[in-house]
Every structure is written in structure tokens, then in C-alpha cells.
Amino acid sequence: MPRPLSKPPSRLSSLFVEHLTVIDCARLDAVRGLVGESWIVDIELIGELDAQSMVLDFGEVKKRLKRALDDSADHTLLVPLRDPGLQVETRDGRVSLRHDGGAGRIDHASPACAVTLIDTARVSADSLAAHLAPMLKTVVPDSVAELRLRLREEAIDGPRYHYTHGLKKHAGHCQRIAHGHRSRIEIRVDGDRDAALEAALAARWADIYLGTREDLKSDAGGRHRYEYVSAEGAFMLELPAARCDLLASDTTVECIADHLADVIAAERPNRAITVRAYEGVMKGAIARRRPD
């Protein structure tokens, strides 16, 4: 008598999306203080094929996972809860913290949505990925057996700098007072790239906080205290003045490019200046100054 055929084991398939989105954020670091970051997000989903012979439609991957990332760590301050220099209090939908590290004391207060608390001693791309992966798994179908998340830096051939800021007039997440970016910079003088100028700017703005003058409420005792109220609520950030640079304008990337172009044009009169300032990965603004 023939033996009954056994059901073949299901075979799992893998779906990947490279550069699904970019997480622009800031993190507290025991040595560097407040650090702006831009991490590119790569996703891999492992699971059974559905009725469409797909693990998950690419449109659904982008819609579900990008939305979840936008509503979690993106444009927030990442806080390592096991950092010994940290004091944090959460109450009535707000987070207040003090961080003492090698770059000096940092005080911050904001709505809770502007902060991501991570159970780690040090925030890194890997520790953030480990924090986010379980949350992302909840927004994909049960047929997805495994979700792999990778965060990586953009490969930049040339100078780069990390900056943090807040845009109180912005209707979205950019209004948060301590989010940031890891950015490249390109400066041309009379049409030619000026590597020395780029390197000098990147060094001067390494781990910088870019503040708006009208938001500066105190500069006593070698410290800057910024405060404002935006659509999400009241924000406050206080840190050493040496880690800040003040702009007369807002700190949008358009205004940053204009500010740099004005500074360089004043130092190099009668020269054609072009500044290509980046806000994180593959986006930014261009400012030009022409000789009279």
C-alpha cells in the first residue's frame, strides 16, 4: 500500500528594501555631548509568500514601516537610560533630563514625543536598531517570521559635521528643539571646490548646536539656554556656549546655507561663492554670492 505524501515544508523568502528612509535625530553621548545623526535604514523581511506570491507588497513595506519610524525615533533626542551621567524624570506627558559628560552639562525639557528613551549605556546605530526592531515587527503581518533592521551612515568622501537644532515654526517633527543631522558640505570659490574651507567649517561645527538668536533666553555663566513654545508644547535646552553657534535667522538648511555664504563672502570679497549645505542625506540647499 502506498505511503501518504507528506506536506512539503514551507519555504521562507526574503524581501529587502535598501534606503527605506533616513532617521534624522540627536543623541546624548558621554564624551561628545549632544550629537546630530542621520542613519540610513535598510530592512529585510523573512516570511511565507502571501496570495500575491509576495512576502509583503513594497508599497505596504514603505507605508507601514516608514510611518512607524517617522512616529518613533525620527526627529527625537535619543537618551541612553544606563548612562551613569544621566538624570531623567517623566511626568504628565513631559520628559526632563540632565546629562553630565565630557562635553559639559546638558539640560533638556520637552513633550515626551520628542524623546526616545533607550535601555542602553550608549546610543549607537546598533543599539537603536535593537530598540526599534520589536516595534516594527508589530506593524507587519504574522506571516513575516523575522524582521532584520540595519542602520548605517552615509558614505561621505570629504568633510562632514554633526549639528543639532530645532525649528519652532515647523508644523511637523522639526519643531523639536534637539534633533539633528550628519551632513556633508561643499564650498566653491570662483567655481572650484575649496577643500581647506570645507575642512575648517566641518571642524568648527563638529557636534555643534545651531541656535536662533530670538530663542536664546540666557547666556550667563558660559552657557546658552534656549526656550520656545511650538505646536507640540514647551521646549527648553541648556548647554555650554562653546558648543553653540548663533544665527540671526531660523536654522533651516536654507538659512544655514545663506549664513555660510555671507560669512565666506565677507572673508573673500570680489569672489564668486557657492555653498551647498546638506541637511542629512541627499537633501539640502544652495546659496550663491556674486562679486559686485
N, C-alpha and C positions, 0 to 999 in steps of 0.2 A: 504494500500500500504506500503511495507516495506521501512524503512528509509535507505538511503545510508550509507554504512560503512565509518566512518571517518578514515583517515590515522593515525595509531598509532604514538604517539610522539617518536621521535628518542631518543635512549638511549645512553648516553655518556659512554665511557670506559676510564679507567686509565691505563697507561703504566708507569712503573718506571725503572730506572737504578740507582743502588747504586754504588758509587765509579766510576763514569763515567771517571773521570780524577782527577788530583791534580793541583791546581793553586799555583805555587811557585812564590812568589812576595815579595816586601818590601812595607812598608807603613810608612808615616810620622805620628808621634804621639806627641801630645802636651807635654806629660810628659816623655816618653821613648825615643823620638828621632826617629832614623832610626831602624825599627823593621822588621826582616825577618819573613815571614809567609808561611805556607803550609796548604792550605784548601782543603779538600776532597769535591768533587762535587757530589751531588745527584740530579737527575732530575725526575720529574713526568710530563707526558703529558696527557691531558684530551681532548678527542675528539671522533668523529664518526669513526666507522670502515671503512676501505677502501675496495677495491675489493678483497684484500687478507685476509679480516677479521682481519685486524691489525689497530691499531692507527698509527703506523709507524714501519717499519721494524727495528729491533735492529741494524742491520748494518748501516742503514741510520741515526739512532739516534747518534751512535758513530761517524760516519763520519762527519755529519753536525755540531753537537753541539760541539764535541771536537775540530774540526777545528776552529770554531768560537771563542771558549775560548782561544785556543792557539794563535790566532791572535789578541786578545784583551788584557785582564788584565794579562795573564800569563807572568811571567818574566819581569814585569814592576814595576815602582815605583808608588804606589797609593797615590794620593795627595788630601787632603780634602780642597776644594776650600773655605769653610766657616770658616776655622781655622783662628782666628784673628792674629796669628803669621806668616802668610804666605804672601809672595810677589811672584807673578808669572808673567812671560812675555812669550808670544808665538809669534814667528816671523820667517818667512822664513823656516818653517818646523822644527823649533827647539823650545825647552822649556828651559827657565832659571828660577830658583827659589831660594828664600832664605826663610828658616824657622827658627824662633826663638822660642824655647821652653825650657822645664825644663832640657833637656839634652844638651843644648848649641846650637849654631847656625850651621845650615847645609846649604851649598850652593851646587847646582847641576845644570849642563847644559848637554843637550843631544839632539839627534834627538827626534822628537815628538813621534815616535813609542815606545820609551822606557818609556813613562809616561802615566798614566791613571788619568785623572782629574775627580773627583767625587764631585757632588754638595751636600756636607755634611760637618758638623763641625768635625766629627771624623770618620775615616775609621774603619769599623768592618766587620765581615763576613756578617752580615745582610745588612749593607749599600752597600757593594759590590754586593751582590745578587740582591738587588733592582735596582742597576745601570745596571747590566748585563741582567736581565730578559727580558726587552723590546727588546734588540738587538737580543737575542736568539730566541724570538718569530718570528722574520722576516725570519729565515732560516728553519722553519718547514712549512708544508703545511697548507693552510687555514682551512682544516678540523680539525686541532688541535685548539680547542677553548681556552685552557688555558695551560700555562706552569708554573710549580712551580719549583723553584730553591732553593736548600739548600746548604750552605757551612758549613762545620764542621771541627773541629780539630781532628787529630788522637788521640785516647786514648793511652797515654803512661804511663806505670807503671814503674816509675823510673825517673832519671834526664833527663832534656831536655834543649836545649838552642836555641835561635833565632840568626841566623847570616845572614849577608848581604855581598855580594861580586860581582865581575864582572870578566869575563874570556875573555880578549880581543882577544885571538886566536881562540875562538869558532866561527864556521861558522853560528850558529843559534842564538837564543834569549839569550843564556847565556852570550854573549858578553856585554850585558848591565851592566853598572857599578854599578847599585843599584837594584839588585833583590836579593831575599833571601829565607830562608828556616827555618822551625821549626823542629828541629831534636833531635832524641834520641842519646845516646852514651852508648856504652858498653865497659868496660875495664876489662881485665882479667890479673891477675898476678899469674904465675905458675898454670894456669888453673882455678883459682877461681875468680869470679866477685868481684871487689873492689868497693863497694858502696861509700866509702869515696872519692876515686879518681874521680869517676864519678860525684859526687856532687860538688867537688871542681872545676872540669873543667867546669861544667854547670854554676856555679856561676861566674867564671872568664870570660866566654864567653857569659854571658847574654847580649843580644842586642848588639853584637859585630860586627864591620866591619872588615873583614879579607882582608887585602891588600897585594899586591905583591910588594916586595921591589923596583923592577925596575920601577914600576908605580908611586912611591912616588916622587913628584916633589918639595915638600916643607914640612918641619916640624917645621917651625918658629912659635913662639908665642903660643906654646902648641896646634898647630893644624896640621892636616895632609891634604895635598892636593894631590889627585891622578888624573892623566890625562893619557889618551891614545887615539889613533885613531884605530878603527877597521873597519870591512867591512861596518857597518851601519853608521859610521861617527865618529865625535869627542865627547868624553865623559870627564866630569870633576865632581869630588866630593870632597868637603872640609868639614871636621867636626873635633870636638875635638879629640886630640890624645889619650885621656883617653878612648875613645870609640872604639879604633882600636887595632888590633894586626897584626904585620908584619910577613909574611912568605917569606923566600928566594926564594921560588918556586911560580908557579901559585897556585891558590886556588881551584883547582879541588878537589873533595872529596877524590880522590886517594892521592893527595898531603897532604890534611888535615890529613888523617889517618897516613901517613908516618911521618908528623911533630909531631903529638901527640905521636906516638910510640917512636920516637927519644928522645923527652923530658922526657917521663916516664922512658925509659931505662937508660938515664943518671942519673936519680934520684934513680933508683933501679938497680944497676949493678948486674950481675950474676943472674938475674931473667928472666923468660920467660914472655914476654909481648905480649898481643894480643889486638889490638884496632879495634873495629867495629864501624866505623863512618857512620852516616846516612846523606844523602842529601834529606831532606824532608821525604816523606812517603815510606817505604818499598823498599828503594834502597840506596846503599852506597858502601863503600869499606872497606877492611880488611888489616891491616898491622901487621906484626909479627916481633918480635925481639927475638932471641935465645941467651942464655949465650954462651960465647966463650968456 
